[in-house]
Amino acid sequence: MGLAGLIRGAGVTGTGNPFTHTHQQKFNMSGYAAPGLDVVGVGIIGLGNRGSGTVKRFGCIEGVEIRALCDLEPDRVSRAMDSVRPLGHRPDGYSGGEKEWRRVCERKDIDLIAVVTPWHLHTPMCVYSMEHGKHAYTELPAATSIEDCWELVETSERTRMHCVQDSSSCHGYGGIEWSMPAIVLNMVRQGFFGEIIHAEGAYIHDILRNIFSYKYHDMWRLRENMNVHGNLYPQHGLVPILQMMDINCGDRMEYLVSVSSGDFMTGNPEIASELSAEPEVWDIFKGNQYRGNMNTTVIRTHRGRTIMMQHDTSSPRPNVRFRLISGTRATYEQGALPPGKLATGHEGWLPEDEFNTLAERNLPEMVKRFNAFRSLSRKIDMSEGSYYRTNPIEWRLIDCLRNGLPMDMDVYEAAASSAIIPLSIWSVANGSKPADVPDFTSGAWKTNMRGMDISLERGGGTTKLL
């Protein structure tokens, strides 16, 4: 079932509250620290495009034992098992049936399930994992319907199992070029920008050739773009902004409006024939409507701030994720050219040397610690692509589990950022009417402590890279 089939209640019109749900918080997962684990037993479900890299990334983190690998295709399981043997892991393999993943979740020796499957499977797999006493870590998006967002929240609260979404754009590594969201977050918290007024983010990333190839099992990514219009993948640009605005811990998103362009690329038969790995496959898909090339969604928060999010995966444009933060004292703009630029007035941007000095001075302790461990690692192959190199969000996830610390990002972040998908689809379908964003914290946002301890003041940062 694709996104369109998951937007239950999308036919409601004439209201800013198309998705109603009554919820009383059973337990506040914000700031919750589960008991620490010396060794984290990991099971990974989905070993394709992203999942094959997930296996190697977790395999290089101290205290991790990869105990189970699962995929529909047996050859993927075999390749993944082979890839981590040099790292000292001897996982069991599961494949061949659509319910094999449940056997992984049911194992007693697994503490964390990583879900790296097509989007529509993320919620049911996370829910089943938590119900069987496992923390859940999922690729983007955690959910594709409002009902699924609530199910994640309610299950996490009931089981007291973490549900963490792979919002990797927040955690920097290396020098300032790849660490700007974390650097800017640190500067926001130090008061450099004053009161935050507005922010912009995007997922502008041309993957049209990949969509038409067999890179995605059963062409699922192409299917997700059929007969639906909205922002289908907001997290890379949005979640850094949620951290900078203290969303769910001092402020919250209240409502949004969304508009989409027409489709000039995906449904074009000439482009499809040119890009498709096997042009005759296009016969199955032609004649459908496809997501408009550009979606623009504008969100207003309770405190009166605004966020503009854009989504375009089919136009020949440079890659853009986190783009801009603007406050009462300063503005940062990155666009498609990291590390970006800073201004403290309308006179213009700060000189490059002054910008670099400020950025280097504000590199967070979390990033410094990760960089130090990475420089000492014997098993991280820096010649491999980014999918395969251990990254800060997964390092920090394991570090928090081992040290018994709250997660940098919790189930409320996963639900709130994922909710933008169905809400934007509803708004576009209803002439860009405003749609209310649910309060997944049930009012706790007013007093919640902020997450993502970039200064490591609460501890942690002790887990090494192998």
N, C-alpha and C positions, 0 to 999 in steps of 0.2 A: 504493500500500500504506500502510495506516495504522499507528499505533503498535502496535496489538495484533499485527499481522503481523510487526512488526520485533523483538518481544521473543522472540528465538530462545532456546530453552532454558527458557522460562518454566514448562514443565510439571514441572520438577524440584521435588521436595518433600522435607522432612525434613532440610534442611541449611542452614547459614548461608552456603554458598559455591555458589550455583546456577550461576554463570557462571565457569568455569575458563579460564585462558589463561596460557600460558607465554611470557614475554617477557624478553629481555635487552637492556638499553638500548644502542642503537648509537651514539648521540650525545646529549648532554644539551642540550636546547633551552632549559632554564632559564638565564637570564643570557646567552644567545647573542645576539651583535650581528652582523647581516648587513652586508655592505659598504654604505656610505652611497650614497644616490641624490640627485643634484641635482634631478632631475625624476622624479616618480612617475607613470608611465603607469597609468591606472585603467580597468578594465572592470567594468561593473555588470550583473549578471544578476538579473532580476526587477524590474519597474517598476510594481508595483501599489500596494497600500496603504502599505507602508513604503518600497518601492523608489523611488517617485517623489520622496520626500523625501531619500533617500540621495544621489540625483544632485545635488540643489542643495546639500546639506551639504558633500559633497566638492568641489563646484565653487567654493566660496568659500575654499578653503585654498591658501595660497601653495605653489608647487612641484608642484601637481597638474595633470595634463592628462587629462581624461576622453576616452578614445579609442574606447570601444566601449560600446554600450547594447543589451541583449538582453531580449526578452520574447516569450511565445507570441503575444500580441495586438499586431498592428502599430500600432493607434492609440495604445497606451501608449508604444511606442517613439517615435512621432512627437511626442507631447506632451512626453516627457522631453527629446528633442533640442531642441525649441523652448525649453524652460525654461532650458537652460544656454547658449544662444547669447548672451544678454545678458551672461553671465559670461565670454565669450571662448572657450568650448569648441566644437569642431566634431567631435563623435564620429560614428563610423559606426554604423548601426543594423542589428540582426539580429533577425529574427522569422519566424514562420510554420511553423517545424518544431521538434519536441521535442528535436532534437540540435543546434540552432543554437548553443546556449551553448558547445558544445565548440570551435567555430570561434573564439570570443572567447578561450578559454583557450589556444589554439594560436598566437595572434598573438605575434610576436617583440617588438613594441613595447609590451607591457603588463607591468608589474611587480607589480600588485596586482589581484586579483579580489575584488569585493564580492558576496557571495551573499545575495540578499534574496528567496528563493523559499519555497514551502511546506516544512515541516519535513523531510519524508522525502528531499528533494533536497539538503539542506545537506552531508551527508557526501560523497556521490559527487561533487558539484561541487567541494568543497574538495580532495578527494583528486586529482581530475583536474587542478585548477589547480596544486597543488604538484608533481605529476609532470611538468608542463610548465614548471617553473621560475618559477612565480608564487607570491607570498605570498597567503594566503587570509584574508579577513575575512568572517565570517558572522554573520547574525542568529541569535538564539536559537531553539532550542537547537542547538549544533554537531552533536549526534548524538542518536539516540533509542534505540539499542541498545548493549549493552556491546561487541559485536563492532565496531560502527562507531566507538565511542570508541577502541578499540585501533587500528583502521585509521588514524584521524587521527594518533595518537601515532606509530605506526610509519612512516607516510609522512613526517611532519614531520621525524623523526629521520634518516630515510634521505636525504631531499632537502635538508635544512637550509633548508627554507622555513618561514617563520612561519605558524602557524594561530591567528588571534586571534578570539575570540568577542565580539560586541557587548554586553558587560556594562556598559552605560552608567550603571547606578545607582551605580558607584564614584566617578565623576568629577563633582565639583561645579562650579557656575558661579554667577555673580551673588553675591547676599548669602547670609547664613547659612541662610535658609529652604531654598534649593535645594542647599546645599553640605554639609549635615550629615554624610552618610556620609564624605566626605573629611575634614571637620573632626574627626569622631570617630576616624577612622583615625590622624590626626596626634596626637590626644590619647592614643590607645592606645600609639603608638610612643614618646611622651614619658613614659609611665609613669603617667599620671593615673589610670587605672583599676586599677593594680596588675596582678596576674595575672588573665587573663580566665578566667571560670568557665563562663558560659552566654551564648547569644545566640539571638535570635529574628528571623525574617524571614518574608515571605509574598509571594504574588501574589494579593491580594484586590482584584479589579477587575471590576466588572460589565460584561461585554461581550456579554451574551446577545442584545441587540437586533442588534448587529453580526454575531453568529454566524448569526442567522436571515436576514440580508440578503445581497445579492450583493456585499458588500464584499470577500469572500474568493473568489478564483477557484474555480469548481466547488464552492463550499461546503466547501472543504477543512478549514476550522477546525471546522465542525460534524462532519465525518467523523472528525476526530481525537479527538473526544469520545465516539465510539460504541464500546460493548462493551469498555471499558477503565476501570480504576479505579486512580488513583495521583496523584502530583504530576507533572503534565505540563509545568510551566513554572517551575522553581525558581530560575532564575538571578538575577532582579531582586532577590530578597531574600537569596539565599545568597552571591553572589560578594563583596559588601562584607564579609560576615562571614568568608569565607575569607581575605581580605586582613588583617582585624583579628586573626585567629587564626594567621596565618602558615602556613596549610595549604599543603602541598607544599614548605615551606622552614622546617622546624623542628617541624612537627606534620602529621598527616594524618587524614582521616576513616577510621574502622575499620569500623563497621557501623551499620545503621539498622533501625528498625521503622516500619511505616506502617499507618495505618487510615483508611478512607474512610467518610463518611456515605452514606446513600442519596441518590438523585436525586429532588428534589421540584420541579424547575424545568424542565430542558431537555426531558425526555420528556413533560411535561404537555401534552396536546393543546390545551387552552384557551390556555395561555401561548404555545405555538408558533403557533397561529392568529392570536393578537393581535399578535405581534411580527414574524412573517414578512412579507417584502416582497411575496411572492406566496403567499398561504395554500395554494394547491393544490400548491405544491412540497413541503409537509410530507407529502403522501401518499407521497413517495419514502422518507422517513426515519422515519415513525411505525412503532411496533412494535419498534424497537431499544432496547437498554439504553444508558444514557448515564452518563458519569462522575458519581460522587457529587458533590454540591454542595461539600462540604468534605473535603479531605484533610489529615491531620496526620501529618507524618513527623518522627521524632526520631533524631538522629545523635549517635554518641559518637566522640570522637577518641582517638588513641593516648595523648595526655597526660591524658585523663579529662575533657575539656570536653564540653559538650552543646550541640546546636543544635536548635531546633524550627523546622520549616518548614511553612507552610500554603499551600493552593492552593484558591481559590474564584473562579470567573469567572462565576457565574450567580446569585448572591444579591445583593439590594439593600443592599450594605454599602459604606462609604467605602473609598477606595483605600488599601491598605497594602503597603509593600515592606520595606525595612529597618526593623525595629521596636525592637530592644532589644539592648544589650550590657551584661553584668554582670560586674564584677570584684571583687577582694578589697578595693578601696578606693573604688569609685564605680560608679554605674549610670546609663546613659542610656536613655531611653525616648522613642520618637517616635510610634508608632502612626499614626493617620490625620491627625494635626494637627502638621505641621512648624512650627517647628523642633524641638519636643519639650521635654524637661526633663531635668535632672541632679540626682542625689542623691549625697551622700557618707556617708550614714548612714540609719538607720531613722526619724530624726526627721521627714523630709519632704524635699520638693524644694527646690532652691536658688531664691532670689528671681529673678525674671525679669531684672533688671538685672545680677545677678551671672552668670547663665547667658549673657546676651548678651556680656558682657565676655570671658568664657572662650572663647566660640565665635569671636568676632572675632579674638581674640589667636591662635587656632590655625588660622585660615584658611591652608591650605597655599600655598607659593610657586607650585605648578603652577596652582592656581585663580586666584591673583592675576595670573599671567602671561596666562592665557587671557582673563580679564576685561579686562585692559589692551588686548590685541589686538582683542577684540570691540568695545570702545568706540571704537576707531579705524577699524573696518571701514566701508567704503563700500558693500559689496554684500550684507551680511547684512540681510535684511528682518525686523526684530523684530516686525512686525505679523502675520507668518505664524505658523502653528501650530508646535509643538515638533518635529514630524517634519521640518520644512523648514529649521530654523535650525541652523547649524553647531554641533556640540556638542564637549565636551572630549575624549571618547574618540577620535573620528575625527581631531581636530586632533592629539592626542598620538600616535596611530598614524602619521600622516604625518610628524610631527616626529621620531619615533624612526627611521623609515626614512631620512629625509633626513640625519640626524646619525649614522647608523650605531650606534644604541644598542639595548640589549635592549628587548623589548616590556614594557609595564607588566603585561600578562597574556599567558600563553603557552598552548601546546597542552595542557599538563597541567591547567591551570585549566579549559579548555574541556571536557576529557574528564571530570574529576572532578565538575564541576557537572552535566554532562549525564547522567552515570551514575545520578544520583538518580532520573531518570525510570524506567528499566527496573527498578531495584532496588526502588523504592517499589511499582511495579505487581506485581512478584513477591511482595513482602511482604504486600500487601493480599490477593492471590489465595491466599496460603497461611496465612491466619489470623493475620496480623501477626507472622509469624516473623521473626527477625533475618536480614538479608542483609549479607554482607561487602562492603565497598567496595574495589574493586581499587586496588592501588598503581600508578598509571600512571607514576610516576617510577622504578619498579624499585629503590627504596631510596635514591635520590638526595635525597629529601626531608629526610634527616637532615643534609645539608650544603649544600643549595641556598641561594643568596643570595636574600633576599626581593625581589619585584618591586615595581612601582608606585612609582617614585621621585618621591613627591609634593613633596619638597624640592628637586628638580632638582640634587642634589649631583653626579650623574654627568654633568651637562651637558644640552644640549637646551633646549627652551623658546624656540627662536629662530625658529620658523616663524610667519609672520604670517597674519592673516586678511585677505582682500582686500576 
